[in-house]
Amino acid sequence: MIQRVDPSKMLAPVRPLAKGLLAGALMAGMVAVLLVVRPAAAASTQVRVERVLTHFDLARHQQPENLVLEPDGSVDVTFAAAGQVARVTPAGKTHVLATLPAPAAGSSAPIVGPIIGGNTFVGGIVRVADGTLYFNYSTGSANLTGIWRLSPGLHATPKRLAALPATSLANGLALDEQTGFLYVADSALGNIWRVSIHGGTPTVWASGSALAPTSRLGANGIKVHHGAVWVSNLDAGTVLRIPVSHTGGAGGIETRATGLQGIDDFAFPGQGDTIVATIITMNQLAIVNPDGTHPIVLTAADGLSNPTSVALSGNTIIVANSAYVTKTDPDLLLVHL
C-alpha cells in the first residue's frame, strides 16, 4: 500500500517555475539542470512538475526501479542493475543501505539484463511499521532469486526471506498490512506469488493469460487496495483487479483499463479507484480513471526518462526515472497533484 507522510517533511519550498531546456524526441531524457522546474505539457492541467529531488549516478548503475517512503520523508529506492537498496533523504542525499550478493558468472536476471545493463534486478520494495524493508531480487540463479528482507539498523545485512524459481523475474511487490502477506508480480512467469512476511514457501496465488507476457514482460506493478490485488501487465497494456476472497484466495481477474502498453508501476492517490501510472516505454505519466479512460498528464518534455514507479507524499507524486533506455539523468522527480 502507498504510505503517506507529512509533506512538510518531504518537500522544500517550491521554487518559482522556470522554463527548462528540452532536448531529444520521444525517448529523450530531461536536461540535467539541478532543481530546475519545468512547466507541464498542455494536457497536464491536473499536475505540475515541482523539482528534482536528486540526480543519481548513471555510471554506477544508480537507476531507480521502485520506491517506498519513510515516516521522516526519506525515500527508499531499489537500484535494479546495481543490486542495491538506497535511501534518499529529504535534502536529496543518497546513502546505500545494502548491496546484495552478486550472482555467479554467467547468471543474469531473465529478460531485462541486456536492457538495464546488468545481471541483477532488484524490483519492488515495501516497508512494514517497524522499519523492516522487503524487496525482490532476481539473478537467474536459484540460490539468490527471491524475496529479501533488511531489518532496520546501521549494521543490518540483507537476508533472503523466501526463494523463487531461477526463471522468475520478481518485479512488483505489495504488502497486505492487515494479513501480513506479500504479493509478488512475476513478469517472466506471469504469476502472482504470495508469502508471509514471516517467511515460508511462496505459493502461486494467481495466474493465467491475463497476467502472462506476450513478448517481454507480463505482470509488473502490483498494489493491495480495497480488498483486492491490482496488477498491471506491461505487454498487454492492462490494469487488472483480482478480488481477495474471504478465505484469502484469488477471485476472478477483472480488466479495469486497456490501451496502456508499456505500463509499469502505479499508485492510488486517494481512497477511490483512480490510479497514477508510469508508462516506462513511452516516458509518460497517466491518470487512469475508474471508467478506464487514461489521459496522459506528463511526458518526456516534462522530465520523464523511462519512469518505473511512483509514491505519494501528501499532494506530491515522487516519480522514479530509471533512464534504462534513454541513458539520460536517472533521478527522483517531484510532481504536484
Sequence and secondary structure as in RCSB ss.txt:
>XXXX:A:sequence
MIQRVDPSKMLAPVRPLAKGLLAGALMAGMVAVLLVVRPAAAASTQVRVERVLTHFDLARHQQPENLVLEPDGSV
DVTFAAAGQVARVTPAGKTHVLATLPAPAAGSSAPIVGPIIGGNTFVGGIVRVADGTLYFNYSTGSANLTGIWRL
SPGLHATPKRLAALPATSLANGLALDEQTGFLYVADSALGNIWRVSIHGGTPTVWASGSALAPTSRLGANGIKVH
HGAVWVSNLDAGTVLRIPVSHTGGAGGIETRATGLQGIDDFAFPGQGDTIVATIITMNQLAIVNPDGTHPIVLTA
ADGLSNPTSVALSGNTIIVANSAYVTKTDPDLLLVHL
>XXXX:A:secstr
      HHHH             SSTT      TT      TT TT EEEEEEEE  GGGT  EEEEEE TTS E
EEEETTTTEEEEE TT  EEEEEE     TT   TTTHHHHTSS EEEEEEE TTS EEEEEE SSTTT EEEEE
 SSTT   EEEEE  TT  EEEEEEETTTTEEEEEETTTTEEEEEETTEEEEEEEEESTTTS SSS  EEEEEEE
TTEEEEEETTTTEEEEEEB TTS B   EEEE   TTEEEEE SSSSS EEEEETTTTEEEEE TTS   EEE G
GGT SSEEEEEEETTEEEEEE  TTT S  EEEEEE 
